[in-house]
Amino acid sequence: MKNLLIGCVLFIFVAIGLFRLTTIHLGANLAGPVSARVPNDTWLTDFSAAKQQAAGENKKLLLDFTGSDWCGYCKLLDAEVLNTTVFRDFAKDYVLVRIDFPRSTELPPALKQQNDALAQQFQVGGFPTLIALNSSGSEITRQTGYQPGSGPQAYLAQFK
């Protein structure tokens, strides 16, 4: 009986390890290494600073509400839209803000508080959610979720 219990526990640990390994490899294939998921280096995390920058440059804001280390559709959106040259060209008119809700990484308390407040303010109910704001911070449009395979042109058309 003891050997059966030990065997079951070992089987569970091996299964969990294989699942995590598969998940990490899938994430890497979809959006690069999981830890390096940031679509490009132009995403800001400080909403106040981004809002000031948008006002100063007369640009719109694009908020990306994401679960960077657990949300499969967020990773697909990054791979199929946010990591493309089409998006980089589109994003020239925006100040980009990443509002992240990771599960494996602990955010600094001030950033977590900001992100929670923004999710509540904009009534974000799912991930990914992209919200376009004018330079004064009023919502223009939003897209919640992602339909894999639709491509960057179709996804970004509603933001133009």
Secondary structure, 3 states (H helix, E strand, C coil): CHHHHHHHHHHHHHHHHHHHHHHHHHHHHHHCCHHHCCCCCCCECCHHHHHHHHHHHCCEEEEEEECCCCCHHHHHHHHHHHCCHHHHHHHHHEEEEEEECCCCCCCCHHHHHHHHHHHHHCCCCCCCEEEEECCCCCEEEEEECCCCCCHHHHHHHHHC
